[in-house]
Amino acid sequence: MDIALWFAAVGAPGSFWDSPSNVSGMVVLGFGVAAIALSFGLAKVFKRFNGEAWLVLAAGLALSGYGIWRMAG
């Protein structure tokens, strides 16, 4: 199934991927979600949330927020 049909099925506009800010927002959001997952992986490796895990978690949340802001604007 084509990605445009997925967006049409949920009611999203078809021109979502035509906007460069939406595409860059999705890329940044993807990196943010990956950083959040990495922070939980680091916490599991270190058996606790230490400074590095908190720093990566904060960076992931900031990247995710920026990606959502890019898509909203």
PyMOL Python script that loads the backbone (N, CA, C, O; Angstrom):
from pymol import cmd

cmd.read_pdbstr("""\
ATOM      1  N   MET A   1       0.852  -1.179   0.000  1.00  0.00           N
ATOM      2  CA  MET A   1       0.000   0.000   0.000  1.00  0.00           C
ATOM      3  C   MET A   1       0.898   1.242   0.000  1.00  0.00           C
ATOM      4  O   MET A   1       1.913   1.284   0.695  1.00  0.00           O
ATOM      5  N   ASP A   2       0.530   2.204  -0.752  1.00  0.00           N
ATOM      6  CA  ASP A   2       1.300   3.439  -0.874  1.00  0.00           C
ATOM      7  C   ASP A   2       1.126   4.304   0.364  1.00  0.00           C
ATOM      8  O   ASP A   2       0.061   4.301   0.982  1.00  0.00           O
ATOM      9  N   ILE A   3       2.176   5.049   0.732  1.00  0.00           N
ATOM     10  CA  ILE A   3       2.109   5.883   1.939  1.00  0.00           C
ATOM     11  C   ILE A   3       1.055   6.980   1.810  1.00  0.00           C
ATOM     12  O   ILE A   3       0.459   7.382   2.809  1.00  0.00           O
ATOM     13  N   ALA A   4       0.820   7.464   0.603  1.00  0.00           N
ATOM     14  CA  ALA A   4      -0.216   8.478   0.403  1.00  0.00           C
ATOM     15  C   ALA A   4      -1.595   7.911   0.741  1.00  0.00           C
ATOM     16  O   ALA A   4      -2.452   8.629   1.257  1.00  0.00           O
ATOM     17  N   LEU A   5      -1.807   6.639   0.454  1.00  0.00           N
ATOM     18  CA  LEU A   5      -3.086   6.015   0.804  1.00  0.00           C
ATOM     19  C   LEU A   5      -3.225   5.858   2.315  1.00  0.00           C
ATOM     20  O   LEU A   5      -4.331   5.949   2.848  1.00  0.00           O
ATOM     21  N   TRP A   6      -2.120   5.625   3.002  1.00  0.00           N
ATOM     22  CA  TRP A   6      -2.175   5.550   4.469  1.00  0.00           C
ATOM     23  C   TRP A   6      -2.628   6.872   5.049  1.00  0.00           C
ATOM     24  O   TRP A   6      -3.477   6.913   5.939  1.00  0.00           O
ATOM     25  N   PHE A   7      -2.050   7.970   4.534  1.00  0.00           N
ATOM     26  CA  PHE A   7      -2.439   9.279   5.038  1.00  0.00           C
ATOM     27  C   PHE A   7      -3.875   9.608   4.645  1.00  0.00           C
ATOM     28  O   PHE A   7      -4.598  10.246   5.412  1.00  0.00           O
ATOM     29  N   ALA A   8      -4.286   9.184   3.474  1.00  0.00           N
ATOM     30  CA  ALA A   8      -5.667   9.426   3.061  1.00  0.00           C
ATOM     31  C   ALA A   8      -6.639   8.648   3.941  1.00  0.00           C
ATOM     32  O   ALA A   8      -7.748   9.109   4.212  1.00  0.00           O
ATOM     33  N   ALA A   9      -6.218   7.473   4.381  1.00  0.00           N
ATOM     34  CA  ALA A   9      -7.091   6.648   5.218  1.00  0.00           C
ATOM     35  C   ALA A   9      -7.327   7.281   6.588  1.00  0.00           C
ATOM     36  O   ALA A   9      -8.390   7.093   7.180  1.00  0.00           O
ATOM     37  N   VAL A  10      -6.354   8.022   7.092  1.00  0.00           N
ATOM     38  CA  VAL A  10      -6.526   8.648   8.397  1.00  0.00           C
ATOM     39  C   VAL A  10      -6.983  10.093   8.288  1.00  0.00           C
ATOM     40  O   VAL A  10      -7.167  10.761   9.305  1.00  0.00           O
ATOM     41  N   GLY A  11      -7.167  10.577   7.087  1.00  0.00           N
ATOM     42  CA  GLY A  11      -7.686  11.923   6.901  1.00  0.00           C
ATOM     43  C   GLY A  11      -6.631  13.000   6.822  1.00  0.00           C
ATOM     44  O   GLY A  11      -6.972  14.183   6.814  1.00  0.00           O
ATOM     45  N   ALA A  12      -5.356  12.636   6.762  1.00  0.00           N
ATOM     46  CA  ALA A  12      -4.291  13.633   6.644  1.00  0.00           C
ATOM     47  C   ALA A  12      -4.250  14.158   5.208  1.00  0.00           C
ATOM     48  O   ALA A  12      -4.592  13.434   4.273  1.00  0.00           O
ATOM     49  N   PRO A  13      -3.840  15.388   5.035  1.00  0.00           N
ATOM     50  CA  PRO A  13      -3.780  15.934   3.676  1.00  0.00           C
ATOM     51  C   PRO A  13      -2.758  15.191   2.821  1.00  0.00           C
ATOM     52  O   PRO A  13      -1.735  14.727   3.325  1.00  0.00           O
ATOM     53  N   GLY A  14      -3.041  15.082   1.534  1.00  0.00           N
ATOM     54  CA  GLY A  14      -2.151  14.364   0.624  1.00  0.00           C
ATOM     55  C   GLY A  14      -0.849  15.077   0.370  1.00  0.00           C
ATOM     56  O   GLY A  14       0.121  14.456  -0.066  1.00  0.00           O
ATOM     57  N   SER A  15      -0.804  16.364   0.632  1.00  0.00           N
ATOM     58  CA  SER A  15       0.410  17.118   0.345  1.00  0.00           C
ATOM     59  C   SER A  15       1.336  17.192   1.559  1.00  0.00           C
ATOM     60  O   SER A  15       2.204  18.063   1.617  1.00  0.00           O
ATOM     61  N   PHE A  16       1.168  16.309   2.510  1.00  0.00           N
ATOM     62  CA  PHE A  16       1.997  16.327   3.717  1.00  0.00           C
ATOM     63  C   PHE A  16       3.472  16.205   3.368  1.00  0.00           C
ATOM     64  O   PHE A  16       4.295  16.951   3.899  1.00  0.00           O
ATOM     65  N   TRP A  17       3.818  15.273   2.482  1.00  0.00           N
ATOM     66  CA  TRP A  17       5.210  15.030   2.137  1.00  0.00           C
ATOM     67  C   TRP A  17       5.734  16.022   1.106  1.00  0.00           C
ATOM     68  O   TRP A  17       6.926  16.006   0.800  1.00  0.00           O
ATOM     69  N   ASP A  18       4.882  16.881   0.564  1.00  0.00           N
ATOM     70  CA  ASP A  18       5.335  17.894  -0.384  1.00  0.00           C
ATOM     71  C   ASP A  18       5.999  19.070   0.306  1.00  0.00           C
ATOM     72  O   ASP A  18       6.752  19.812  -0.325  1.00  0.00           O
ATOM     73  N   SER A  19       5.736  19.252   1.576  1.00  0.00           N
ATOM     74  CA  SER A  19       6.289  20.378   2.319  1.00  0.00           C
ATOM     75  C   SER A  19       7.659  20.005   2.896  1.00  0.00           C
ATOM     76  O   SER A  19       7.770  19.026   3.635  1.00  0.00           O
ATOM     77  N   PRO A  20       8.708  20.779   2.564  1.00  0.00           N
ATOM     78  CA  PRO A  20      10.041  20.463   3.106  1.00  0.00           C
ATOM     79  C   PRO A  20      10.093  20.535   4.632  1.00  0.00           C
ATOM     80  O   PRO A  20      10.845  19.784   5.253  1.00  0.00           O
ATOM     81  N   SER A  21       9.309  21.424   5.246  1.00  0.00           N
ATOM     82  CA  SER A  21       9.343  21.506   6.709  1.00  0.00           C
ATOM     83  C   SER A  21       8.724  20.264   7.338  1.00  0.00           C
ATOM     84  O   SER A  21       9.153  19.842   8.412  1.00  0.00           O
ATOM     85  N   ASN A  22       7.729  19.674   6.693  1.00  0.00           N
ATOM     86  CA  ASN A  22       7.151  18.436   7.220  1.00  0.00           C
ATOM     87  C   ASN A  22       8.137  17.283   7.111  1.00  0.00           C
ATOM     88  O   ASN A  22       8.253  16.465   8.024  1.00  0.00           O
ATOM     89  N   VAL A  23       8.844  17.223   5.990  1.00  0.00           N
ATOM     90  CA  VAL A  23       9.811  16.141   5.801  1.00  0.00           C
ATOM     91  C   VAL A  23      10.947  16.279   6.809  1.00  0.00           C
ATOM     92  O   VAL A  23      11.328  15.301   7.452  1.00  0.00           O
ATOM     93  N   SER A  24      11.489  17.483   6.952  1.00  0.00           N
ATOM     94  CA  SER A  24      12.576  17.663   7.919  1.00  0.00           C
ATOM     95  C   SER A  24      12.066  17.463   9.339  1.00  0.00           C
ATOM     96  O   SER A  24      12.798  16.960  10.192  1.00  0.00           O
ATOM     97  N   GLY A  25      10.822  17.849   9.606  1.00  0.00           N
ATOM     98  CA  GLY A  25      10.247  17.615  10.924  1.00  0.00           C
ATOM     99  C   GLY A  25      10.143  16.141  11.246  1.00  0.00           C
ATOM    100  O   GLY A  25      10.418  15.732  12.374  1.00  0.00           O
ATOM    101  N   MET A  26       9.752  15.342  10.276  1.00  0.00           N
ATOM    102  CA  MET A  26       9.657  13.897  10.493  1.00  0.00           C
ATOM    103  C   MET A  26      11.037  13.284  10.709  1.00  0.00           C
ATOM    104  O   MET A  26      11.192  12.374  11.523  1.00  0.00           O
ATOM    105  N   VAL A  27      12.035  13.775   9.987  1.00  0.00           N
ATOM    106  CA  VAL A  27      13.396  13.260  10.168  1.00  0.00           C
ATOM    107  C   VAL A  27      13.900  13.590  11.570  1.00  0.00           C
ATOM    108  O   VAL A  27      14.459  12.730  12.250  1.00  0.00           O
ATOM    109  N   VAL A  28      13.703  14.830  12.000  1.00  0.00           N
ATOM    110  CA  VAL A  28      14.143  15.234  13.336  1.00  0.00           C
ATOM    111  C   VAL A  28      13.364  14.474  14.404  1.00  0.00           C
ATOM    112  O   VAL A  28      13.935  14.057  15.412  1.00  0.00           O
ATOM    113  N   LEU A  29      12.067  14.293  14.188  1.00  0.00           N
ATOM    114  CA  LEU A  29      11.254  13.523  15.132  1.00  0.00           C
ATOM    115  C   LEU A  29      11.759  12.084  15.227  1.00  0.00           C
ATOM    116  O   LEU A  29      11.794  11.506  16.313  1.00  0.00           O
ATOM    117  N   GLY A  30      12.146  11.512  14.101  1.00  0.00           N
ATOM    118  CA  GLY A  30      12.699  10.155  14.111  1.00  0.00           C
ATOM    119  C   GLY A  30      13.979  10.056  14.918  1.00  0.00           C
ATOM    120  O   GLY A  30      14.172   9.105  15.675  1.00  0.00           O
ATOM    121  N   PHE A  31      14.866  11.052  14.754  1.00  0.00           N
ATOM    122  CA  PHE A  31      16.093  11.069  15.550  1.00  0.00           C
ATOM    123  C   PHE A  31      15.772  11.253  17.034  1.00  0.00           C
ATOM    124  O   PHE A  31      16.433  10.662  17.888  1.00  0.00           O
ATOM    125  N   GLY A  32      14.773  12.060  17.342  1.00  0.00           N
ATOM    126  CA  GLY A  32      14.384  12.266  18.731  1.00  0.00           C
ATOM    127  C   GLY A  32      13.865  10.997  19.377  1.00  0.00           C
ATOM    128  O   GLY A  32      14.233  10.670  20.505  1.00  0.00           O
ATOM    129  N   VAL A  33      13.013  10.287  18.664  1.00  0.00           N
ATOM    130  CA  VAL A  33      12.474   9.032  19.197  1.00  0.00           C
ATOM    131  C   VAL A  33      13.598   8.008  19.362  1.00  0.00           C
ATOM    132  O   VAL A  33      13.611   7.251  20.332  1.00  0.00           O
ATOM    133  N   ALA A  34      14.537   7.986  18.418  1.00  0.00           N
ATOM    134  CA  ALA A  34      15.677   7.067  18.536  1.00  0.00           C
ATOM    135  C   ALA A  34      16.534   7.425  19.758  1.00  0.00           C
ATOM    136  O   ALA A  34      17.025   6.535  20.451  1.00  0.00           O
ATOM    137  N   ALA A  35      16.712   8.713  20.019  1.00  0.00           N
ATOM    138  CA  ALA A  35      17.495   9.131  21.178  1.00  0.00           C
ATOM    139  C   ALA A  35      16.789   8.761  22.479  1.00  0.00           C
ATOM    140  O   ALA A  35      17.439   8.378  23.452  1.00  0.00           O
ATOM    141  N   ILE A  36      15.476   8.873  22.500  1.00  0.00           N
ATOM    142  CA  ILE A  36      14.722   8.472  23.698  1.00  0.00           C
ATOM    143  C   ILE A  36      14.887   6.966  23.939  1.00  0.00           C
ATOM    144  O   ILE A  36      15.095   6.531  25.071  1.00  0.00           O
ATOM    145  N   ALA A  37      14.792   6.187  22.871  1.00  0.00           N
ATOM    146  CA  ALA A  37      14.984   4.742  23.003  1.00  0.00           C
ATOM    147  C   ALA A  37      16.407   4.422  23.461  1.00  0.00           C
ATOM    148  O   ALA A  37      16.614   3.527  24.280  1.00  0.00           O
ATOM    149  N   LEU A  38      17.381   5.155  22.931  1.00  0.00           N
ATOM    150  CA  LEU A  38      18.770   4.957  23.347  1.00  0.00           C
ATOM    151  C   LEU A  38      18.964   5.276  24.825  1.00  0.00           C
ATOM    152  O   LEU A  38      19.721   4.591  25.513  1.00  0.00           O
ATOM    153  N   SER A  39      18.291   6.303  25.312  1.00  0.00           N
ATOM    154  CA  SER A  39      18.439   6.655  26.725  1.00  0.00           C
ATOM    155  C   SER A  39      17.919   5.540  27.627  1.00  0.00           C
ATOM    156  O   SER A  39      18.516   5.247  28.663  1.00  0.00           O
ATOM    157  N   PHE A  40      16.807   4.918  27.236  1.00  0.00           N
ATOM    158  CA  PHE A  40      16.304   3.807  28.042  1.00  0.00           C
ATOM    159  C   PHE A  40      17.223   2.599  27.939  1.00  0.00           C
ATOM    160  O   PHE A  40      17.371   1.843  28.899  1.00  0.00           O
ATOM    161  N   GLY A  41      17.842   2.416  26.773  1.00  0.00           N
ATOM    162  CA  GLY A  41      18.834   1.345  26.638  1.00  0.00           C
ATOM    163  C   GLY A  41      20.052   1.596  27.511  1.00  0.00           C
ATOM    164  O   GLY A  41      20.572   0.673  28.137  1.00  0.00           O
ATOM    165  N   LEU A  42      20.509   2.844  27.554  1.00  0.00           N
ATOM    166  CA  LEU A  42      21.639   3.183  28.424  1.00  0.00           C
ATOM    167  C   LEU A  42      21.285   2.966  29.888  1.00  0.00           C
ATOM    168  O   LEU A  42      22.105   2.477  30.664  1.00  0.00           O
ATOM    169  N   ALA A  43      20.072   3.328  30.262  1.00  0.00           N
ATOM    170  CA  ALA A  43      19.648   3.126  31.653  1.00  0.00           C
ATOM    171  C   ALA A  43      19.625   1.639  31.999  1.00  0.00           C
ATOM    172  O   ALA A  43      19.954   1.249  33.119  1.00  0.00           O
ATOM    173  N   LYS A  44      19.235   0.817  31.033  1.00  0.00           N
ATOM    174  CA  LYS A  44      19.212  -0.627  31.295  1.00  0.00           C
ATOM    175  C   LYS A  44      20.637  -1.169  31.418  1.00  0.00           C
ATOM    176  O   LYS A  44      20.909  -2.029  32.255  1.00  0.00           O
ATOM    177  N   VAL A  45      21.538  -0.664  30.584  1.00  0.00           N
ATOM    178  CA  VAL A  45      22.930  -1.123  30.640  1.00  0.00           C
ATOM    179  C   VAL A  45      23.580  -0.709  31.950  1.00  0.00           C
ATOM    180  O   VAL A  45      24.272  -1.507  32.581  1.00  0.00           O
ATOM    181  N   PHE A  46      23.360   0.538  32.364  1.00  0.00           N
ATOM    182  CA  PHE A  46      23.967   1.047  33.593  1.00  0.00           C
ATOM    183  C   PHE A  46      23.168   0.687  34.846  1.00  0.00           C
ATOM    184  O   PHE A  46      23.584   1.011  35.959  1.00  0.00           O
ATOM    185  N   LYS A  47      22.032   0.023  34.675  1.00  0.00           N
ATOM    186  CA  LYS A  47      21.159  -0.405  35.772  1.00  0.00           C
ATOM    187  C   LYS A  47      20.492   0.757  36.506  1.00  0.00           C
ATOM    188  O   LYS A  47      19.871   0.549  37.548  1.00  0.00           O
ATOM    189  N   ARG A  48      20.611   1.976  35.978  1.00  0.00           N
ATOM    190  CA  ARG A  48      19.953   3.136  36.563  1.00  0.00           C
ATOM    191  C   ARG A  48      20.066   4.293  35.579  1.00  0.00           C
ATOM    192  O   ARG A  48      20.854   4.241  34.634  1.00  0.00           O
ATOM    193  N   PHE A  49      19.279   5.329  35.806  1.00  0.00           N
ATOM    194  CA  PHE A  49      19.377   6.533  34.986  1.00  0.00           C
ATOM    195  C   PHE A  49      20.501   7.392  35.543  1.00  0.00           C
ATOM    196  O   PHE A  49      20.317   8.104  36.530  1.00  0.00           O
ATOM    197  N   ASN A  50      21.657   7.325  34.912  1.00  0.00           N
ATOM    198  CA  ASN A  50      22.759   8.168  35.340  1.00  0.00           C
ATOM    199  C   ASN A  50      22.771   9.445  34.484  1.00  0.00           C
ATOM    200  O   ASN A  50      21.835   9.701  33.726  1.00  0.00           O
ATOM    201  N   GLY A  51      23.812  10.219  34.611  1.00  0.00           N
ATOM    202  CA  GLY A  51      23.872  11.503  33.908  1.00  0.00           C
ATOM    203  C   GLY A  51      23.808  11.379  32.398  1.00  0.00           C
ATOM    204  O   GLY A  51      23.152  12.178  31.731  1.00  0.00           O
ATOM    205  N   GLU A  52      24.495  10.370  31.855  1.00  0.00           N
ATOM    206  CA  GLU A  52      24.482  10.198  30.395  1.00  0.00           C
ATOM    207  C   GLU A  52      23.089   9.846  29.893  1.00  0.00           C
ATOM    208  O   GLU A  52      22.643  10.370  28.873  1.00  0.00           O
ATOM    209  N   ALA A  53      22.409   8.968  30.601  1.00  0.00           N
ATOM    210  CA  ALA A  53      21.059   8.580  30.180  1.00  0.00           C
ATOM    211  C   ALA A  53      20.094   9.764  30.265  1.00  0.00           C
ATOM    212  O   ALA A  53      19.258   9.950  29.381  1.00  0.00           O
ATOM    213  N   TRP A  54      20.211  10.559  31.323  1.00  0.00           N
ATOM    214  CA  TRP A  54      19.342  11.741  31.438  1.00  0.00           C
ATOM    215  C   TRP A  54      19.643  12.749  30.341  1.00  0.00           C
ATOM    216  O   TRP A  54      18.729  13.376  29.804  1.00  0.00           O
ATOM    217  N   LEU A  55      20.926  12.910  30.002  1.00  0.00           N
ATOM    218  CA  LEU A  55      21.307  13.845  28.955  1.00  0.00           C
ATOM    219  C   LEU A  55      20.765  13.403  27.601  1.00  0.00           C
ATOM    220  O   LEU A  55      20.249  14.222  26.841  1.00  0.00           O
ATOM    221  N   VAL A  56      20.877  12.128  27.299  1.00  0.00           N
ATOM    222  CA  VAL A  56      20.361  11.616  26.025  1.00  0.00           C
ATOM    223  C   VAL A  56      18.837  11.695  25.999  1.00  0.00           C
ATOM    224  O   VAL A  56      18.249  12.000  24.961  1.00  0.00           O
ATOM    225  N   LEU A  57      18.192  11.422  27.142  1.00  0.00           N
ATOM    226  CA  LEU A  57      16.737  11.537  27.210  1.00  0.00           C
ATOM    227  C   LEU A  57      16.295  12.979  26.970  1.00  0.00           C
ATOM    228  O   LEU A  57      15.340  13.222  26.233  1.00  0.00           O
ATOM    229  N   ALA A  58      16.982  13.928  27.585  1.00  0.00           N
ATOM    230  CA  ALA A  58      16.638  15.341  27.384  1.00  0.00           C
ATOM    231  C   ALA A  58      16.858  15.760  25.932  1.00  0.00           C
ATOM    232  O   ALA A  58      16.055  16.502  25.365  1.00  0.00           O
ATOM    233  N   ALA A  59      17.938  15.286  25.341  1.00  0.00           N
ATOM    234  CA  ALA A  59      18.192  15.607  23.931  1.00  0.00           C
ATOM    235  C   ALA A  59      17.116  14.998  23.041  1.00  0.00           C
ATOM    236  O   ALA A  59      16.671  15.633  22.084  1.00  0.00           O
ATOM    237  N   GLY A  60      16.698  13.783  23.344  1.00  0.00           N
ATOM    238  CA  GLY A  60      15.634  13.137  22.561  1.00  0.00           C
ATOM    239  C   GLY A  60      14.316  13.872  22.679  1.00  0.00           C
ATOM    240  O   GLY A  60      13.601  14.035  21.690  1.00  0.00           O
ATOM    241  N   LEU A  61      13.989  14.317  23.880  1.00  0.00           N
ATOM    242  CA  LEU A  61      12.747  15.076  24.067  1.00  0.00           C
ATOM    243  C   LEU A  61      12.817  16.416  23.345  1.00  0.00           C
ATOM    244  O   LEU A  61      11.833  16.862  22.756  1.00  0.00           O
ATOM    245  N   ALA A  62      13.992  17.062  23.393  1.00  0.00           N
ATOM    246  CA  ALA A  62      14.150  18.338  22.695  1.00  0.00           C
ATOM    247  C   ALA A  62      14.052  18.147  21.184  1.00  0.00           C
ATOM    248  O   ALA A  62      13.401  18.934  20.498  1.00  0.00           O
ATOM    249  N   LEU A  63      14.692  17.110  20.669  1.00  0.00           N
ATOM    250  CA  LEU A  63      14.613  16.847  19.228  1.00  0.00           C
ATOM    251  C   LEU A  63      13.183  16.508  18.804  1.00  0.00           C
ATOM    252  O   LEU A  63      12.716  16.969  17.762  1.00  0.00           O
ATOM    253  N   SER A  64      12.501  15.714  19.600  1.00  0.00           N
ATOM    254  CA  SER A  64      11.116  15.357  19.269  1.00  0.00           C
ATOM    255  C   SER A  64      10.223  16.592  19.288  1.00  0.00           C
ATOM    256  O   SER A  64       9.383  16.770  18.406  1.00  0.00           O
ATOM    257  N   GLY A  65      10.405  17.439  20.288  1.00  0.00           N
ATOM    258  CA  GLY A  65       9.624  18.677  20.344  1.00  0.00           C
ATOM    259  C   GLY A  65       9.898  19.581  19.159  1.00  0.00           C
ATOM    260  O   GLY A  65       8.976  20.181  18.605  1.00  0.00           O
ATOM    261  N   TYR A  66      11.168  19.683  18.763  1.00  0.00           N
ATOM    262  CA  TYR A  66      11.516  20.508  17.615  1.00  0.00           C
ATOM    263  C   TYR A  66      10.929  19.936  16.327  1.00  0.00           C
ATOM    264  O   TYR A  66      10.464  20.683  15.467  1.00  0.00           O
ATOM    265  N   GLY A  67      10.951  18.623  16.198  1.00  0.00           N
ATOM    266  CA  GLY A  67      10.364  17.986  15.005  1.00  0.00           C
ATOM    267  C   GLY A  67       8.869  18.235  14.916  1.00  0.00           C
ATOM    268  O   GLY A  67       8.345  18.509  13.837  1.00  0.00           O
ATOM    269  N   ILE A  68       8.183  18.139  16.043  1.00  0.00           N
ATOM    270  CA  ILE A  68       6.737  18.411  16.051  1.00  0.00           C
ATOM    271  C   ILE A  68       6.480  19.887  15.742  1.00  0.00           C
ATOM    272  O   ILE A  68       5.537  20.222  15.025  1.00  0.00           O
ATOM    273  N   TRP A  69       7.318  20.758  16.286  1.00  0.00           N
ATOM    274  CA  TRP A  69       7.163  22.194  16.008  1.00  0.00           C
ATOM    275  C   TRP A  69       7.386  22.488  14.528  1.00  0.00           C
ATOM    276  O   TRP A  69       6.685  23.320  13.952  1.00  0.00           O
ATOM    277  N   ARG A  70       8.363  21.806  13.902  1.00  0.00           N
ATOM    278  CA  ARG A  70       8.622  22.015  12.467  1.00  0.00           C
ATOM    279  C   ARG A  70       7.417  21.573  11.627  1.00  0.00           C
ATOM    280  O   ARG A  70       7.070  22.220  10.639  1.00  0.00           O
ATOM    281  N   MET A  71       6.791  20.477  12.027  1.00  0.00           N
ATOM    282  CA  MET A  71       5.642  19.997  11.268  1.00  0.00           C
ATOM    283  C   MET A  71       4.414  20.869  11.480  1.00  0.00           C
ATOM    284  O   MET A  71       3.576  20.990  10.586  1.00  0.00           O
ATOM    285  N   ALA A  72       4.302  21.476  12.650  1.00  0.00           N
ATOM    286  CA  ALA A  72       3.132  22.298  12.942  1.00  0.00           C
ATOM    287  C   ALA A  72       3.217  23.662  12.249  1.00  0.00           C
ATOM    288  O   ALA A  72       2.191  24.286  11.977  1.00  0.00           O
ATOM    289  N   GLY A  73       4.424  24.116  11.969  1.00  0.00           N
ATOM    290  CA  GLY A  73       4.609  25.455  11.419  1.00  0.00           C
ATOM    291  C   GLY A  73       4.617  25.562   9.950  1.00  0.00           C
ATOM    292  O   GLY A  73       4.768  26.659   9.412  1.00  0.00           O
TER     293      GLY A  73
END
""", "prot")
cmd.dss("prot")
cmd.show_as("cartoon", "prot")
cmd.util.cbc("prot")
cmd.orient("prot")
